[in-house]
Amino acid sequence: GYALAWRSLFYAGPPVAMLLLAAILSPFVSILFRVLTFKAAVIALFVCVASTALLLAWGESQVAAVAGDLQALRKDPTVERVRAGLGHSSVVMRHEAAYRAWRIADAAPLADALLKAADDEDFRVRLWACGALGRTGDARALPRLVARLEDAELFVRYRAAEGLGLLGRAG
């Protein structure tokens, strides 16, 4: 049931979004052709389409650059891969690495990277990093986890509290 719903949303979502966008933009295209000469309107429309295509191609290349590292991290989440992922420029990699750090039973070797990740701009990274920090047994985690109890995101506060409980058991 749910798998079919998510799969249909995954495959049907982008075409539906494109059709919706076309419907929203069609009045602007109509105005463009009324205000400008035909040749100028076609050139302006071509520039918009070409710049969008280039932007999409650039975005796809950025995703492809991270995909290999992400796949390796998911397949074999070694401490070194997790540490590298926590410091990666891509939020997707940092999130996955923080989640994998949470799943590692002995997170002590990741303490320095997790301390930094607990202050990440993305709340998903912070929440998994806070949970994993509790498993490190590192005394430096205590003030960081206490500070995260005041985080704007409820789930980060929850994981920080959980991390504090785990830290108490580890120490």
C-alpha positions in Angstrom: 0.0 0.0 0.0 2.4 2.7 1.2 5.2 1.6 -1.1 2.9 1.9 -4.2 1.8 5.4 -3.0 5.3 6.6 -2.5 6.5 5.1 -5.8 3.6 6.8 -7.7 4.4 10.1 -6.1 8.1 9.6 -6.9 7.5 9.0 -10.6 4.4 11.1 -11.2 5.5 14.0 -9.0 8.0 15.7 -11.4 5.7 15.6 -14.5 2.8 17.0 -12.4 5.1 19.7 -11.0 6.2 20.7 -14.5 2.6 20.8 -15.8 1.7 23.0 -12.8 4.6 25.3 -13.5 3.7 25.5 -17.1 0.1 26.4 -16.2 1.3 29.1 -13.8 3.8 30.6 -16.3 1.6 30.5 -19.4 -0.1 33.9 -18.7 3.4 35.5 -18.4 4.5 33.9 -21.7 1.3 35.3 -23.3 2.1 38.8 -21.9 5.7 38.4 -23.1 4.5 37.9 -26.7 2.0 40.8 -26.5 4.5 43.3 -25.1 7.6 42.4 -27.2 8.0 41.8 -30.9 7.7 38.1 -31.9 11.5 37.8 -32.4 12.4 39.4 -29.1 9.8 37.3 -27.2 11.2 34.1 -28.8 14.7 35.1 -27.9 13.7 35.9 -24.3 11.8 32.6 -24.0 14.8 30.7 -25.4 17.2 32.4 -22.9 14.9 31.4 -20.0 14.6 27.8 -21.2 18.4 27.5 -22.0 19.4 28.9 -18.6 17.0 26.6 -16.8 18.4 23.6 -18.7 21.9 24.6 -17.9 21.0 25.0 -14.2 19.4 21.6 -14.2 22.4 20.0 -15.8 24.7 21.7 -13.3 22.6 20.4 -10.4 22.6 16.9 -11.8 26.4 17.0 -12.0 26.6 18.1 -8.4 24.4 15.2 -7.4 26.4 12.7 -9.4 29.6 13.8 -7.7 28.2 13.0 -4.3 26.3 9.8 -5.3 29.3 7.6 -5.4 30.5 8.6 -2.0 27.0 8.4 -0.6 26.6 4.8 -1.9 29.9 3.8 -0.4 28.9 5.2 2.9 25.6 3.4 2.9 27.1 0.1 1.8 30.1 0.1 4.2 29.8 2.8 6.9 33.4 2.6 8.3 34.5 5.1 11.0 36.7 6.8 8.4 33.9 7.2 5.9 31.5 8.5 8.5 34.1 11.0 9.7 34.7 12.2 6.2 31.0 12.4 5.6 30.4 14.5 8.7 32.8 17.1 7.3 31.5 17.0 3.7 30.2 20.1 1.9 27.0 18.3 0.9 24.2 18.3 3.4 23.0 15.0 2.1 26.4 13.4 2.9 26.5 15.1 6.4 23.0 13.9 7.2 23.7 10.3 6.1 27.0 10.3 8.0 25.4 11.6 11.1 22.7 8.9 10.9 25.4 6.2 10.3 27.3 7.6 13.3 24.1 7.1 15.4 24.0 3.5 14.2 27.6 2.7 15.2 27.8 1.1 18.6 31.1 2.7 19.6 31.1 6.3 18.3 34.1 7.4 20.5 36.5 7.8 17.5 34.0 10.2 15.9 33.7 12.5 18.9 35.5 15.5 17.3 33.5 15.3 14.1 30.2 14.8 16.0 30.9 17.8 18.3 31.2 20.0 15.1 28.2 18.3 13.5 26.0 19.1 16.6 26.2 22.7 15.5 25.4 22.0 11.8 23.0 24.4 10.0 20.8 21.5 9.0 18.6 20.2 11.8 18.6 16.7 10.5 22.4 16.6 10.9 22.2 18.1 14.3 19.6 15.6 15.5 21.5 12.5 14.6 24.8 14.0 15.7 23.3 14.7 19.2 22.1 11.2 19.5 25.5 9.8 18.4 27.3 12.2 20.7 25.8 10.4 23.7 27.4 7.1 22.5 30.9 8.7 22.5 31.3 8.9 26.2 33.3 12.1 25.6 33.0 14.6 28.4 33.1 17.5 25.9 29.7 16.3 24.6 27.9 17.3 27.9 27.9 21.1 27.3 27.1 20.7 23.6 24.1 18.4 24.3 22.8 20.7 27.1 23.0 23.6 24.7 21.0 21.6 22.1 18.2 21.2 24.6 17.4 24.8 23.6 17.4 24.1 19.9 14.6 25.6 17.8 13.8 22.1 16.4 11.8 19.8 18.7 13.4 16.7 17.3 16.9 18.0 17.9 15.9 18.7 21.5 14.6 15.2 21.8 17.8 13.6 20.5 19.9 15.9 22.7 18.0 14.6 25.7 18.4 11.1 24.5 22.1 11.7 23.9 22.5 13.0 27.5 20.9 9.8 28.8 23.3 7.7 26.7 26.2 9.8 27.8 25.3 9.1 31.4 25.3 5.4 30.7 28.6 5.5 28.7 30.5 7.4 31.4 
